Amino acid sequence: MRKRGCHNLGILFFCTIFLKMLCYGLFFFAISSKIGKRHLRIRRWIGKQREGVFMIPLWIWIIAVLLVVGIAVAVLLSSYENKRLTVEYYEIESEKIPEAFDGYRIVFLTDLHCAQFGENNQELIERIDECRPDMILVGGDMVISRESSNEEVPLALMKELSAKYPIYYADGNHELKLARNEEIFGVRYKDYVHSLKEYNIHHISNETIVIQSETGFISLTAFDLENKYYQRFHVPRMPLSHMESVVGSSPGNIFHILLAHNPNYLKTYADWGSDLVLAGHFHGGMVRIPKFGGVISPQFQIFPKYDAGEFHEGETTMILSRGLGNHSIKLRLFNKPEISCIELKKRD
């Protein structure tokens, strides 16, 4: 049972589309009817063609029926697919990975958006346990930045997982929206971060930390992008100097993981010196078409260059998760929610 505040607007969206298509059908009916006399008289809706009036053309009926059936099928498939949780396995090799981290397992979670898999997210927790992670990295957007929403679902999940695994949490655009708009959301962001810290979760923001074992270490950076890098219909250029001004210089020869929610800027992340970038935000492109990939990004890029999976830029690898949930339009077709299970391997 979903908690209050995690609303499914998908049905409303499809109803709106259906009403629009109905209006289009009526419009086509009007222009296809014979209008030449002062008074348009419709003697029958269905029947034989008569002088002065025409029935709705058959092709319009066919299109209308196909649209209604298509929408209904899409709603059913999306509802089913939103619950088909999958684990994607990745292997990252690098000479920079120390011996102590050879075989180290990371679970990457992103874009939960208050979704639930089973009661209290038990299905999600069980699938994470199957990966046997050494740590969990969170890429943000676990919440929904809407006044009617709350953070109960992600906090309950983080609390249970933190009892088993070390967790490092970076913000996505939804957390940052809460943080940057206190006049709308009050202190929800501060309360959320406070709760995370109470669960001994490491919340990192525009900083680099070192993750140590007994005989080696790697580094981890969280990069919070400004609002302009999330704007719709336009992807502004991000100069390397901007990233350096926010998070400083890269750690150099240490194997380095970057948590950066928006995948559009892989080139900048690579130039900065990341070895492994973990990103989300695009929800796999919402609808995935075989051989073409994701159809649309949250910034309304059609068939975006980065949609889901593994990408390379020079010596940098980016793993782009399809994410776990959705917000506003809860649409997923051929695009299952993803837990990313990543294993680090030292290259000889």
C-alpha positions in Angstrom: 0.0 0.0 0.0 1.5 3.4 -1.0 2.0 6.0 1.6 0.3 9.4 1.3 2.1 11.8 -0.9 3.4 9.4 -3.5 0.6 10.1 -6.1 0.2 8.2 -9.4 -0.8 10.8 -12.0 -0.4 8.4 -14.9 -4.1 7.6 -15.2 -5.0 11.3 -15.2 -2.5 11.8 -17.9 -3.9 9.1 -20.1 -7.5 10.3 -19.5 -6.4 13.8 -20.6 -4.9 12.3 -23.8 -8.1 10.4 -24.4 -10.3 13.5 -24.0 -8.0 15.4 -26.4 -8.3 12.7 -29.0 -12.1 12.7 -28.6 -12.1 16.5 -29.3 -9.9 15.8 -32.4 -12.4 13.2 -33.5 -15.3 15.7 -33.1 -13.3 18.3 -35.0 -12.6 15.9 -37.9 -16.3 15.0 -37.9 -17.3 18.6 -38.3 -15.0 19.3 -41.2 -15.9 16.1 -42.9 -19.7 16.8 -42.7 -21.2 18.7 -45.6 -21.6 22.3 -44.6 -23.0 24.4 -47.4 -26.5 25.3 -46.3 -27.5 27.8 -43.7 -28.7 25.2 -41.3 -26.7 22.0 -40.8 -29.1 19.2 -39.9 -27.7 15.8 -38.7 -30.4 13.3 -39.4 -28.5 10.3 -38.2 -25.2 9.4 -36.4 -25.1 6.0 -37.9 -26.8 5.0 -41.1 -26.6 5.4 -44.8 -25.3 8.5 -46.4 -28.0 11.0 -47.2 -28.2 14.3 -49.0 -26.7 17.2 -46.9 -25.3 15.0 -44.2 -22.4 12.4 -44.0 -21.7 9.9 -41.4 -18.3 9.9 -39.7 -15.8 8.5 -42.1 -14.7 5.0 -41.4 -11.0 5.9 -41.2 -11.7 8.3 -38.3 -13.5 5.5 -36.4 -10.5 3.2 -37.0 -8.0 5.7 -35.8 -10.1 6.6 -32.7 -10.5 2.9 -31.7 -6.8 2.2 -32.2 -5.9 5.2 -30.1 -8.2 4.2 -27.3 -7.0 0.6 -27.4 -3.3 1.7 -27.6 -3.7 4.0 -24.6 -5.4 1.3 -22.6 -2.7 -1.2 -23.4 0.0 1.3 -22.5 -1.6 2.0 -19.1 -1.8 -1.7 -18.3 1.7 -2.5 -19.5 3.2 0.5 -17.7 1.4 -0.4 -14.5 2.8 -4.0 -14.8 6.3 -2.9 -15.8 6.7 -0.3 -12.9 6.7 -3.3 -10.6 9.1 -5.6 -12.5 12.2 -4.8 -10.5 15.5 -6.0 -12.1 19.2 -6.2 -11.1 21.7 -5.1 -13.7 25.3 -6.3 -13.1 28.4 -4.3 -14.1 32.1 -5.0 -13.8 34.5 -2.1 -13.7 38.2 -2.8 -14.2 41.1 -0.4 -13.5 44.7 -0.5 -12.7 44.0 2.2 -10.1 41.7 0.0 -8.0 43.8 -1.2 -5.0 44.1 -4.8 -4.0 41.9 -4.2 -1.0 39.0 -3.2 -3.3 39.4 -6.0 -5.8 36.0 -7.7 -5.9 34.4 -4.9 -3.9 30.7 -4.7 -4.6 28.6 -1.5 -4.8 24.8 -1.3 -5.1 23.8 2.0 -6.8 20.2 3.2 -6.1 18.6 6.3 -7.7 15.3 7.9 -8.6 13.1 6.0 -6.2 10.6 8.9 -6.1 8.7 7.3 -3.2 8.0 4.1 -5.2 7.4 0.9 -3.2 8.2 -2.7 -4.2 6.2 -4.9 -1.9 5.0 -3.9 1.6 7.6 -1.5 3.1 9.8 -2.1 0.1 10.7 -5.6 1.2 11.1 -6.9 -2.3 13.6 -4.1 -3.1 15.5 -4.8 0.1 15.6 -8.5 -0.6 17.0 -7.9 -4.1 19.6 -5.6 -2.7 20.6 -8.3 -0.2 21.1 -10.8 -3.0 23.8 -8.5 -4.4 25.8 -8.8 -1.1 27.1 -5.2 -1.4 30.0 -3.8 0.6 28.4 -0.4 0.4 25.4 1.4 -1.1 25.7 4.6 -3.1 22.5 6.7 -3.6 22.4 9.0 -6.6 19.5 11.2 -5.5 15.8 11.8 -6.4 14.6 9.3 -3.8 12.0 12.0 -2.9 9.4 14.0 -4.8 9.6 17.7 -4.7 5.9 18.4 -4.4 4.1 20.2 -1.6 1.7 17.3 -1.2 4.5 14.8 -0.9 6.5 13.6 2.1 9.6 11.7 2.7 8.3 8.7 4.7 9.0 6.0 2.1 12.6 6.9 1.3 13.4 7.4 5.0 11.9 4.0 5.9 14.0 2.4 3.2 17.2 4.2 4.2 16.7 3.3 7.8 16.4 -0.4 7.2 19.3 -0.5 4.7 21.6 1.5 6.9 21.3 -1.2 9.6 23.1 -3.6 7.2 25.3 -1.5 5.0 27.3 1.7 4.9 25.4 4.2 2.7 26.7 7.3 1.0 23.9 9.6 -0.2 24.1 12.4 -2.9 21.3 14.7 -3.9 19.4 14.8 -7.1 17.4 17.7 -8.6 14.4 16.9 -6.4 16.3 17.0 -3.1 18.0 20.2 -4.4 14.6 21.7 -5.2 13.5 21.1 -1.7 16.7 22.7 -0.4 16.6 25.7 -2.6 13.0 26.6 -2.1 12.4 26.9 1.6 9.7 29.5 1.0 7.6 26.7 -0.6 8.8 23.6 1.2 9.8 24.9 4.5 12.5 22.9 6.3 11.6 19.6 4.8 15.1 19.2 3.2 16.9 20.0 6.5 14.6 17.5 8.4 15.3 14.9 5.7 19.1 15.2 5.9 18.9 15.3 9.7 17.1 12.0 9.6 19.6 10.5 7.2 22.4 11.4 9.5 20.6 10.0 12.5 20.6 6.6 10.6 24.4 7.0 10.2 24.1 7.6 6.5 26.9 9.8 5.0 25.2 12.6 3.2 27.7 14.3 0.9 27.3 17.5 -1.1 29.9 19.1 -3.4 32.7 17.4 -1.5 35.2 14.5 -1.9 35.7 11.9 0.8 38.0 8.9 1.1 36.6 5.4 1.6 39.2 3.3 3.4 39.8 -0.3 4.0 42.6 -1.8 6.1 45.1 -1.7 3.3 43.8 0.7 0.6 41.4 3.5 -0.2 39.3 5.0 -3.1 37.7 8.4 -3.3 34.1 9.5 -3.8 32.7 12.9 -4.8 29.2 14.2 -4.9 28.5 17.0 -7.4 25.3 19.1 -7.0 24.4 20.6 -10.4 22.8 24.1 -10.5 19.2 24.5 -11.6 20.2 25.7 -15.1 21.7 22.3 -15.9 18.3 20.7 -15.4 16.2 23.1 -17.5 13.9 21.7 -20.1 14.3 21.9 -23.9 17.9 23.1 -23.6 21.1 21.5 -22.4 23.6 24.3 -21.6 27.3 23.7 -21.9 29.1 23.0 -18.7 32.7 24.3 -18.7 35.3 22.3 -16.7 36.1 25.4 -14.8 32.6 25.5 -13.3 32.9 22.0 -12.0 36.3 22.7 -10.5 35.0 25.8 -8.8 32.3 23.7 -7.1 34.1 20.5 -6.1 37.8 21.4 -6.6 40.4 19.4 -8.5 40.1 15.7 -9.0 42.0 13.4 -6.6 44.6 12.4 -9.2 45.9 8.8 -9.2 43.4 7.5 -6.7 40.5 5.5 -8.2 37.7 7.9 -8.1 33.9 7.6 -8.2 31.7 10.6 -9.0 28.0 10.8 -8.1 26.5 13.3 -10.5 22.8 13.0 -11.1 22.6 14.4 -14.6 24.3 12.2 -17.3 24.4 14.9 -19.9 27.8 16.1 -18.9 29.9 13.0 -19.1 32.5 14.8 -21.2 33.0 17.3 -18.4 33.1 14.6 -15.8 35.7 12.7 -17.8 37.9 15.8 -18.3 37.7 16.5 -14.6 39.3 13.1 -13.9 36.5 10.7 -12.8 37.2 7.0 -13.3 33.6 5.9 -12.6 30.5 8.1 -12.9 27.2 7.0 -11.4 24.1 8.9 -12.8 20.4 8.6 -13.1 17.7 11.3 -13.7 16.6 10.1 -17.2 14.5 7.1 -16.0 15.8 5.1 -18.9 14.0 7.4 -21.4 10.5 6.4 -20.0 9.7 4.3 -23.1 12.4 2.2 -24.6 12.4 1.0 -28.2 14.6 -1.9 -29.2 17.7 -0.7 -31.2 16.8 2.9 -30.6 16.9 3.2 -26.8 15.0 5.6 -24.6 12.5 7.9 -26.2 12.6 11.1 -24.1 14.5 12.6 -21.2 13.1 14.7 -18.3 14.6 17.7 -20.2 12.5 16.7 -23.3 15.5 15.5 -25.3 14.1 13.1 -28.0 16.2 9.9 -28.2 18.9 11.2 -25.8 22.5 10.3 -26.3 22.6 8.9 -22.8 19.6 6.9 -21.7 20.6 3.8 -19.7 23.5 1.4 -19.4 27.2 1.8 -19.7 29.0 4.6 -21.5 32.6 5.5 -22.0 34.5 8.7 -22.5 38.2 8.3 -22.7 39.3 6.4 -19.6 36.0 7.2 -17.8 33.1 4.8 -17.5 29.6 6.0 -16.7 26.8 3.7 -15.4 23.5 5.3 -16.0 20.7 3.6 -14.1 17.1 3.4 -15.4 16.1 4.3 -11.8 13.5 2.8 -9.6 10.4 5.0 -9.8 8.8 7.9 -11.5 7.1 11.1 -10.6 4.2 13.0 -12.2 3.7 10.7 -15.2 4.3 7.1 -14.0 5.1 5.7 -17.5 7.5 2.9 -18.1 7.4 0.7 -21.3 10.1 -1.9 -22.0 12.0 -0.1 -19.3 12.1 -2.1 -16.0 13.1 -0.4 -12.7 16.8 -1.0 -12.0 19.1 -1.9 -9.1 22.7 -1.5 -10.3 25.1 -4.0 -8.8 28.7 -3.0 -9.6 31.8 -5.0 -8.9 35.3 -3.4 -8.9 38.1 -5.4 -10.4 41.8 -4.6 -10.3 43.4 -4.8 -13.8 46.8 -6.5 -13.8 
